Amino acid sequence: MHSNIQWSKEPKQKLLALHDWFISNRVAVIVALLLIFTWPLGLYGLWKGKHFTVSLRWVVTGLMVLRAIYNFTTVTPQSSDPTYNYESCAATITEGNCTYYRDDDCNVVARLCE
């Protein structure tokens, strides 16, 4: 089968240029992926790799430290009740002389007023 379709060389050249960029910067790509998914390994690769400047190393390290501080200081709701289920919305709420009962999906399933 012979086709008269003329394929443009431009998309192929762009794809080859992108491939060449990934090959020449594969260490940077790997370190960037490690920083995103497993940041301690990414920081190790950043400081061990000779492809990165000292200023870039310190900036990225500072950003990772700020990220860690934010993650450790973010307050999560806690209850004094050890059986409290954080994923469940089920609750008993009293407002005035009425008591409302909610199910796991936060729907009010019953109301008892005195």
Secondary structure, DSSP 8 states (H G I E B T S, - for coil): --------HHHHHHHHHHHHHHHHTHHHHHHHHHHHH-HHHHHHHHHH-TTS-HHHHHHHHHHHHHHHHHHHH------S-TT--TT---EEEEETTEEEEE-TTS-EEEEEE-
